[in-house]
C-alpha cells in the first residue's frame, strides 16, 4: 500500500505460526485512528471512517463521520451513510466533511 502512495499503513502481522499479539483488534482501530489524527492535529470532525463489518463498530462509535460500504446490517445501522461501492462511499464521506459544522 505504501508503494501506491499511502502515507501510513497499519495492519496485522501474519506469521507461521500466528502470533496473537501481532493481530489487530477492533479496539486497535480506534487507538490507531486517534494516534494518526492527533499526530496531524485534526479534530474528530475532520475524519471519516469507512467500514464493512462488525469489527468497525468501535471506530464508528468513536468518530463523528461514518460511511458503511457494502456493510453488515449491524454496521450499516451505526453509520451516517451507507453505500455499495467505493466511489459512492468516498463521495458520501467527502459530503460529510464538506457540510458546515
N, CA, C and O atoms as a GROMACS GRO file, in nm:
protein
  404
    1UNK      N    1   0.081  -0.119   0.000
    1UNK     CA    2   0.000   0.000   0.000
    1UNK      C    3   0.087   0.127   0.000
    1UNK      O    4   0.050   0.227  -0.061
    2UNK      N    5   0.199   0.121   0.068
    2UNK     CA    6   0.286   0.238   0.070
    2UNK      C    7   0.338   0.272  -0.069
    2UNK      O    8   0.352   0.389  -0.104
    3UNK      N    9   0.366   0.169  -0.150
    3UNK     CA   10   0.415   0.195  -0.286
    3UNK      C   11   0.304   0.244  -0.378
    3UNK      O   12   0.330   0.280  -0.493
    4UNK      N   13   0.180   0.247  -0.329
    4UNK     CA   14   0.067   0.301  -0.405
    4UNK      C   15   0.036   0.445  -0.366
    4UNK      O   16  -0.062   0.503  -0.414
    5UNK      N   17   0.117   0.502  -0.279
    5UNK     CA   18   0.100   0.642  -0.245
    5UNK      C   19   0.040   0.671  -0.109
    5UNK      O   20   0.026   0.788  -0.072
    6UNK      N   21   0.005   0.568  -0.033
    6UNK     CA   22  -0.047   0.594   0.101
    6UNK      C   23   0.067   0.634   0.193
    6UNK      O   24   0.178   0.582   0.181
    7UNK      N   25   0.040   0.726   0.282
    7UNK     CA   26   0.143   0.775   0.374
    7UNK      C   27   0.165   0.682   0.492
    7UNK      O   28   0.277   0.667   0.540
    8UNK      N   29   0.057   0.619   0.540
    8UNK     CA   30   0.064   0.535   0.659
    8UNK      C   31  -0.024   0.413   0.638
    8UNK      O   32  -0.135   0.423   0.585
    9UNK      N   33   0.028   0.298   0.679
    9UNK     CA   34  -0.050   0.174   0.671
    9UNK      C   35  -0.034   0.101   0.804
    9UNK      O   36   0.078   0.086   0.854
   10UNK      N   37  -0.145   0.056   0.859
   10UNK     CA   38  -0.142  -0.027   0.979
   10UNK      C   39  -0.212  -0.158   0.946
   10UNK      O   40  -0.313  -0.158   0.875
   11UNK      N   41  -0.159  -0.266   0.995
   11UNK     CA   42  -0.223  -0.394   0.972
   11UNK      C   43  -0.165  -0.500   1.063
   11UNK      O   44  -0.061  -0.481   1.126
   12UNK      N   45  -0.234  -0.611   1.068
   12UNK     CA   46  -0.185  -0.725   1.144
   12UNK      C   47  -0.062  -0.782   1.077
   12UNK      O   48  -0.046  -0.773   0.955
   13UNK      N   49   0.024  -0.840   1.158
   13UNK     CA   50   0.145  -0.906   1.107
   13UNK      C   51   0.118  -1.056   1.105
   13UNK      O   52   0.093  -1.118   1.208
   14UNK      N   53   0.122  -1.111   0.987
   14UNK     CA   54   0.096  -1.254   0.972
   14UNK      C   55   0.226  -1.331   0.975
   14UNK      O   56   0.325  -1.293   0.912
   15UNK      N   57   0.226  -1.440   1.048
   15UNK     CA   58   0.344  -1.525   1.058
   15UNK      C   59   0.297  -1.669   1.074
   15UNK      O   60   0.180  -1.695   1.100
   16UNK      N   61   0.388  -1.760   1.058
   16UNK     CA   62   0.359  -1.902   1.078
   16UNK      C   63   0.459  -1.956   1.178
   16UNK      O   64   0.576  -1.972   1.144
   17UNK      N   65   0.418  -1.984   1.299
   17UNK     CA   66   0.280  -1.981   1.348
   17UNK      C   67   0.234  -1.838   1.375
   17UNK      O   68   0.315  -1.746   1.387
   18UNK      N   69   0.104  -1.821   1.383
   18UNK     CA   70   0.046  -1.689   1.407
   18UNK      C   71   0.076  -1.642   1.548
   18UNK      O   72   0.060  -1.717   1.644
   19UNK      N   73   0.120  -1.518   1.559
   19UNK     CA   74   0.146  -1.454   1.688
   19UNK      C   75   0.022  -1.372   1.724
   19UNK      O   76   0.000  -1.267   1.664
   20UNK      N   77  -0.059  -1.417   1.819
   20UNK     CA   78  -0.182  -1.344   1.852
   20UNK      C   79  -0.159  -1.199   1.894
   20UNK      O   80  -0.249  -1.116   1.877
   21UNK      N   81  -0.043  -1.167   1.947
   21UNK     CA   82  -0.017  -1.029   1.990
   21UNK      C   83   0.007  -0.937   1.871
   21UNK      O   84   0.009  -0.815   1.887
   22UNK      N   85   0.027  -0.993   1.752
   22UNK     CA   86   0.052  -0.912   1.632
   22UNK      C   87  -0.074  -0.894   1.547
   22UNK      O   88  -0.068  -0.838   1.438
   23UNK      N   89  -0.188  -0.940   1.598
   23UNK     CA   90  -0.315  -0.929   1.526
   23UNK      C   91  -0.393  -0.811   1.582
   23UNK      O   92  -0.417  -0.804   1.703
   24UNK      N   93  -0.432  -0.718   1.495
   24UNK     CA   94  -0.508  -0.602   1.539
   24UNK      C   95  -0.650  -0.642   1.579
   24UNK      O   96  -0.709  -0.733   1.522
   25UNK      N   97  -0.703  -0.572   1.677
   25UNK     CA   98  -0.839  -0.595   1.725
   25UNK      C   99  -0.926  -0.475   1.686
   25UNK      O  100  -0.873  -0.372   1.645
   26UNK      N  101  -1.058  -0.487   1.698
   26UNK     CA  102  -1.144  -0.372   1.670
   26UNK      C  103  -1.107  -0.248   1.752
   26UNK      O  104  -1.114  -0.136   1.702
   27UNK      N  105  -1.069  -0.268   1.877
   27UNK     CA  106  -1.028  -0.155   1.960
   27UNK      C  107  -0.901  -0.088   1.910
   27UNK      O  108  -0.882   0.032   1.929
   28UNK      N  109  -0.815  -0.165   1.846
   28UNK     CA  110  -0.692  -0.107   1.789
   28UNK      C  111  -0.724  -0.007   1.679
   28UNK      O  112  -0.649   0.089   1.659
   29UNK      N  113  -0.835  -0.027   1.609
   29UNK     CA  114  -0.873   0.068   1.503
   29UNK      C  115  -0.897   0.206   1.562
   29UNK      O  116  -0.857   0.307   1.502
   30UNK      N  117  -0.961   0.213   1.677
   30UNK     CA  118  -0.984   0.341   1.745
   30UNK      C  119  -0.851   0.401   1.790
   30UNK      O  120  -0.824   0.519   1.766
   31UNK      N  121  -0.769   0.321   1.852
   31UNK     CA  122  -0.639   0.368   1.903
   31UNK      C  123  -0.552   0.421   1.789
   31UNK      O  124  -0.493   0.528   1.801
   32UNK      N  125  -0.543   0.346   1.680
   32UNK     CA  126  -0.458   0.388   1.568
   32UNK      C  127  -0.514   0.511   1.497
   32UNK      O  128  -0.438   0.601   1.460
   33UNK      N  129  -0.644   0.517   1.479
   33UNK     CA  130  -0.705   0.634   1.415
   33UNK      C  131  -0.682   0.758   1.501
   33UNK      O  132  -0.651   0.865   1.448
   34UNK      N  133  -0.696   0.745   1.631
   34UNK     CA  134  -0.672   0.861   1.719
   34UNK      C  135  -0.527   0.904   1.717
   34UNK      O  136  -0.498   1.024   1.719
   35UNK      N  137  -0.436   0.809   1.714
   35UNK     CA  138  -0.293   0.844   1.709
   35UNK      C  139  -0.260   0.918   1.580
   35UNK      O  140  -0.187   1.017   1.582
   36UNK      N  141  -0.312   0.871   1.467
   36UNK     CA  142  -0.286   0.938   1.340
   36UNK      C  143  -0.353   1.075   1.335
   36UNK      O  144  -0.295   1.172   1.285
   37UNK      N  145  -0.474   1.082   1.387
   37UNK     CA  146  -0.546   1.209   1.391
   37UNK      C  147  -0.472   1.311   1.476
   37UNK      O  148  -0.452   1.425   1.435
   38UNK      N  149  -0.430   1.269   1.595
   38UNK     CA  150  -0.359   1.358   1.687
   38UNK      C  151  -0.225   1.403   1.629
   38UNK      O  152  -0.186   1.518   1.645
   39UNK      N  153  -0.156   1.313   1.561
   39UNK     CA  154  -0.026   1.347   1.501
   39UNK      C  155  -0.040   1.456   1.396
   39UNK      O  156   0.055   1.528   1.367
   40UNK      N  157  -0.158   1.468   1.338
   40UNK     CA  158  -0.182   1.568   1.235
   40UNK      C  159  -0.262   1.688   1.287
   40UNK      O  160  -0.292   1.781   1.211
   41UNK      N  161  -0.294   1.686   1.416
   41UNK     CA  162  -0.368   1.796   1.476
   41UNK      C  163  -0.509   1.812   1.423
   41UNK      O  164  -0.561   1.923   1.415
   42UNK      N  165  -0.572   1.701   1.386
   42UNK     CA  166  -0.707   1.704   1.330
   42UNK      C  167  -0.813   1.679   1.436
   42UNK      O  168  -0.795   1.594   1.523
   43UNK      N  169  -0.923   1.753   1.430
   43UNK     CA  170  -1.035   1.723   1.520
   43UNK      C  171  -1.110   1.600   1.470
   43UNK      O  172  -1.095   1.560   1.354
   44UNK      N  173  -1.189   1.540   1.555
   44UNK     CA  174  -1.270   1.425   1.514
   44UNK      C  175  -1.357   1.459   1.393
   44UNK      O  176  -1.381   1.374   1.308
   45UNK      N  177  -1.404   1.582   1.386
   45UNK     CA  178  -1.494   1.623   1.278
   45UNK      C  179  -1.425   1.626   1.141
   45UNK      O  180  -1.494   1.640   1.040
   46UNK      N  181  -1.293   1.615   1.137
   46UNK     CA  182  -1.220   1.616   1.010
   46UNK      C  183  -1.187   1.475   0.960
   46UNK      O  184  -1.113   1.459   0.863
   47UNK      N  185  -1.242   1.375   1.027
   47UNK     CA  186  -1.211   1.236   0.993
   47UNK      C  187  -1.337   1.161   0.951
   47UNK      O  188  -1.446   1.186   1.004
   48UNK      N  189  -1.320   1.070   0.857
   48UNK     CA  190  -1.430   0.984   0.812
   48UNK      C  191  -1.383   0.840   0.825
   48UNK      O  192  -1.275   0.804   0.778
   49UNK      N  193  -1.465   0.758   0.889
   49UNK     CA  194  -1.438   0.614   0.895
   49UNK      C  195  -1.521   0.544   0.789
   49UNK      O  196  -1.641   0.569   0.776
   50UNK      N  197  -1.457   0.457   0.714
   50UNK     CA  198  -1.525   0.372   0.617
   50UNK      C  199  -1.511   0.229   0.669
   50UNK      O  200  -1.403   0.189   0.714
   51UNK      N  201  -1.618   0.152   0.664
   51UNK     CA  202  -1.610   0.016   0.712
   51UNK      C  203  -1.713  -0.074   0.650
   51UNK      O  204  -1.806  -0.029   0.584
   52UNK      N  205  -1.694  -0.206   0.673
   52UNK     CA  206  -1.785  -0.302   0.612
   52UNK      C  207  -1.831  -0.413   0.707
   52UNK      O  208  -1.915  -0.495   0.670
   53UNK      N  209  -1.776  -0.417   0.828
   53UNK     CA  210  -1.811  -0.530   0.915
   53UNK      C  211  -1.819  -0.489   1.061
   53UNK      O  212  -1.788  -0.376   1.098
   54UNK      N  213  -1.861  -0.583   1.142
   54UNK     CA  214  -1.876  -0.558   1.285
   54UNK      C  215  -1.748  -0.514   1.354
   54UNK      O  216  -1.754  -0.449   1.458
   55UNK      N  217  -1.633  -0.549   1.298
   55UNK     CA  218  -1.508  -0.507   1.361
   55UNK      C  219  -1.487  -0.356   1.352
   55UNK      O  220  -1.398  -0.302   1.418
   56UNK      N  221  -1.568  -0.289   1.271
   56UNK     CA  222  -1.557  -0.144   1.258
   56UNK      C  223  -1.652  -0.068   1.352
   56UNK      O  224  -1.646   0.055   1.359
   57UNK      N  225  -1.737  -0.139   1.425
   57UNK     CA  226  -1.835  -0.074   1.514
   57UNK      C  227  -1.768   0.016   1.617
   57UNK      O  228  -1.815   0.128   1.636
   58UNK      N  229  -1.660  -0.025   1.686
   58UNK     CA  230  -1.598   0.066   1.782
   58UNK      C  231  -1.548   0.196   1.718
   58UNK      O  232  -1.560   0.304   1.777
   59UNK      N  233  -1.493   0.188   1.598
   59UNK     CA  234  -1.446   0.308   1.529
   59UNK      C  235  -1.563   0.396   1.489
   59UNK      O  236  -1.555   0.518   1.500
   60UNK      N  237  -1.673   0.335   1.443
   60UNK     CA  238  -1.792   0.412   1.407
   60UNK      C  239  -1.852   0.480   1.530
   60UNK      O  240  -1.904   0.591   1.519
   61UNK      N  241  -1.845   0.416   1.644
   61UNK     CA  242  -1.897   0.476   1.767
   61UNK      C  243  -1.810   0.592   1.813
   61UNK      O  244  -1.857   0.682   1.882
   62UNK      N  245  -1.683   0.590   1.775
   62UNK     CA  246  -1.588   0.691   1.821
   62UNK      C  247  -1.583   0.815   1.731
   62UNK      O  248  -1.574   0.927   1.781
   63UNK      N  249  -1.590   0.796   1.601
   63UNK     CA  250  -1.575   0.908   1.509
   63UNK      C  251  -1.707   0.976   1.478
   63UNK      O  252  -1.815   0.917   1.492
   64UNK      N  253  -1.697   1.099   1.435
   64UNK     CA  254  -1.814   1.181   1.406
   64UNK      C  255  -1.880   1.144   1.275
   64UNK      O  256  -2.003   1.143   1.265
   65UNK      N  257  -1.800   1.112   1.172
   65UNK     CA  258  -1.850   1.084   1.038
   65UNK      C  259  -1.818   0.940   0.999
   65UNK      O  260  -1.704   0.896   1.009
   66UNK      N  261  -1.921   0.867   0.954
   66UNK     CA  262  -1.901   0.726   0.922
   66UNK      C  263  -1.978   0.687   0.797
   66UNK      O  264  -2.090   0.733   0.774
   67UNK      N  265  -1.916   0.600   0.717
   67UNK     CA  266  -1.977   0.551   0.594
   67UNK      C  267  -1.960   0.399   0.590
   67UNK      O  268  -1.848   0.348   0.593
   68UNK      N  269  -2.071   0.329   0.582
   68UNK     CA  270  -2.069   0.184   0.569
   68UNK      C  271  -2.066   0.150   0.420
   68UNK      O  272  -2.145   0.203   0.342
   69UNK      N  273  -1.976   0.061   0.381
   69UNK     CA  274  -1.961   0.022   0.242
   69UNK      C  275  -1.996  -0.126   0.228
   69UNK      O  276  -1.924  -0.212   0.278
   70UNK      N  277  -2.106  -0.154   0.159
   70UNK     CA  278  -2.148  -0.293   0.141
   70UNK      C  279  -2.138  -0.367   0.274
   70UNK      O  280  -2.079  -0.475   0.283
   71UNK      N  281  -2.196  -0.309   0.376
   71UNK     CA  282  -2.169  -0.347   0.514
   71UNK      C  283  -2.268  -0.447   0.570
   71UNK      O  284  -2.378  -0.467   0.519
   72UNK      N  285  -2.225  -0.509   0.679
   72UNK     CA  286  -2.312  -0.595   0.757
   72UNK      C  287  -2.426  -0.510   0.814
   72UNK      O  288  -2.409  -0.389   0.832
   73UNK      N  289  -2.541  -0.571   0.841
   73UNK     CA  290  -2.656  -0.493   0.892
   73UNK      C  291  -2.625  -0.414   1.019
   73UNK      O  292  -2.670  -0.300   1.032
   74UNK      N  293  -2.551  -0.472   1.111
   74UNK     CA  294  -2.519  -0.402   1.235
   74UNK      C  295  -2.437  -0.277   1.213
   74UNK      O  296  -2.462  -0.173   1.275
   75UNK      N  297  -2.339  -0.286   1.126
   75UNK     CA  298  -2.257  -0.168   1.098
   75UNK      C  299  -2.335  -0.066   1.018
   75UNK      O  300  -2.324   0.054   1.043
   76UNK      N  301  -2.414  -0.111   0.923
   76UNK     CA  302  -2.495  -0.019   0.843
   76UNK      C  303  -2.586   0.065   0.933
   76UNK      O  304  -2.605   0.184   0.909
   77UNK      N  305  -2.641   0.003   1.036
   77UNK     CA  306  -2.729   0.075   1.128
   77UNK      C  307  -2.654   0.180   1.208
   77UNK      O  308  -2.713   0.279   1.251
   78UNK      N  309  -2.524   0.162   1.229
   78UNK     CA  310  -2.443   0.255   1.307
   78UNK      C  311  -2.386   0.369   1.223
   78UNK      O  312  -2.328   0.462   1.279
   79UNK      N  313  -2.400   0.362   1.092
   79UNK     CA  314  -2.335   0.457   1.001
   79UNK      C  315  -2.420   0.581   0.973
   79UNK      O  316  -2.543   0.576   0.976
   80UNK      N  317  -2.351   0.692   0.946
   80UNK     CA  318  -2.419   0.812   0.899
   80UNK      C  319  -2.475   0.789   0.759
   80UNK      O  320  -2.588   0.828   0.728
   81UNK      N  321  -2.394   0.725   0.675
   81UNK     CA  322  -2.433   0.696   0.536
   81UNK      C  323  -2.398   0.552   0.503
   81UNK      O  324  -2.311   0.491   0.564
   82UNK      N  325  -2.469   0.500   0.404
   82UNK     CA  326  -2.444   0.365   0.356
   82UNK      C  327  -2.428   0.370   0.205
   82UNK      O  328  -2.504   0.439   0.137
   83UNK      N  329  -2.330   0.297   0.153
   83UNK     CA  330  -2.308   0.291   0.009
   83UNK      C  331  -2.274   0.148  -0.030
   83UNK      O  332  -2.246   0.064   0.055
   84UNK      N  333  -2.276   0.122  -0.160
   84UNK     CA  334  -2.249  -0.013  -0.208
   84UNK      C  335  -2.123  -0.024  -0.291
   84UNK      O  336  -2.081  -0.136  -0.322
   85UNK      N  337  -2.061   0.086  -0.327
   85UNK     CA  338  -1.933   0.076  -0.397
   85UNK      C  339  -1.839   0.184  -0.344
   85UNK      O  340  -1.884   0.282  -0.283
   86UNK      N  341  -1.711   0.167  -0.368
   86UNK     CA  342  -1.612   0.257  -0.309
   86UNK      C  343  -1.622   0.400  -0.360
   86UNK      O  344  -1.603   0.494  -0.283
   87UNK      N  345  -1.653   0.418  -0.487
   87UNK     CA  346  -1.665   0.556  -0.538
   87UNK      C  347  -1.781   0.627  -0.471
   87UNK      O  348  -1.770   0.743  -0.432
   88UNK      N  349  -1.893   0.558  -0.459
   88UNK     CA  350  -2.009   0.616  -0.393
   88UNK      C  351  -1.977   0.647  -0.247
   88UNK      O  352  -2.012   0.753  -0.196
   89UNK      N  353  -1.912   0.553  -0.180
   89UNK     CA  354  -1.877   0.572  -0.039
   89UNK      C  355  -1.783   0.690  -0.021
   89UNK      O  356  -1.798   0.768   0.073
   90UNK      N  357  -1.686   0.705  -0.110
   90UNK     CA  358  -1.593   0.817  -0.099
   90UNK      C  359  -1.668   0.949  -0.115
   90UNK      O  360  -1.645   1.043  -0.040
   91UNK      N  361  -1.758   0.956  -0.213
   91UNK     CA  362  -1.836   1.078  -0.234
   91UNK      C  363  -1.921   1.109  -0.111
   91UNK      O  364  -1.934   1.226  -0.073
   92UNK      N  365  -1.979   1.007  -0.049
   92UNK     CA  366  -2.058   1.029   0.072
   92UNK      C  367  -1.971   1.082   0.185
   92UNK      O  368  -2.011   1.174   0.257
   93UNK      N  369  -1.853   1.026   0.200
   93UNK     CA  370  -1.761   1.072   0.304
   93UNK      C  371  -1.716   1.215   0.282
   93UNK      O  372  -1.709   1.293   0.377
   94UNK      N  373  -1.686   1.252   0.158
   94UNK     CA  374  -1.648   1.389   0.127
   94UNK      C  375  -1.763   1.484   0.160
   94UNK      O  376  -1.740   1.593   0.211
   95UNK      N  377  -1.885   1.442   0.130
   95UNK     CA  378  -2.001   1.526   0.160
   95UNK      C  379  -2.012   1.552   0.310
   95UNK      O  380  -2.051   1.661   0.352
   96UNK      N  381  -1.980   1.452   0.391
   96UNK     CA  382  -1.982   1.470   0.536
   96UNK      C  383  -1.882   1.576   0.579
   96UNK      O  384  -1.913   1.658   0.666
   97UNK      N  385  -1.765   1.576   0.520
   97UNK     CA  386  -1.661   1.673   0.556
   97UNK      C  387  -1.693   1.812   0.503
   97UNK      O  388  -1.655   1.913   0.563
   98UNK      N  389  -1.762   1.817   0.390
   98UNK     CA  390  -1.788   1.945   0.326
   98UNK      C  391  -1.907   2.021   0.385
   98UNK      O  392  -1.923   2.141   0.360
   99UNK      N  393  -1.991   1.953   0.463
   99UNK     CA  394  -2.106   2.025   0.516
   99UNK      C  395  -2.063   2.109   0.637
   99UNK      O  396  -1.970   2.073   0.709
  100UNK      N  397  -2.132   2.220   0.658
  100UNK     CA  398  -2.095   2.310   0.770
  100UNK      C  399  -2.109   2.240   0.905
  100UNK      O  400  -2.200   2.158   0.925
  101UNK      N  401  -2.020   2.273   0.995
  101UNK     CA  402  -2.025   2.212   1.130
  101UNK      C  403  -2.124   2.284   1.218
  101UNK      O  404  -2.141   2.247   1.334
   0.00000   0.00000   0.00000
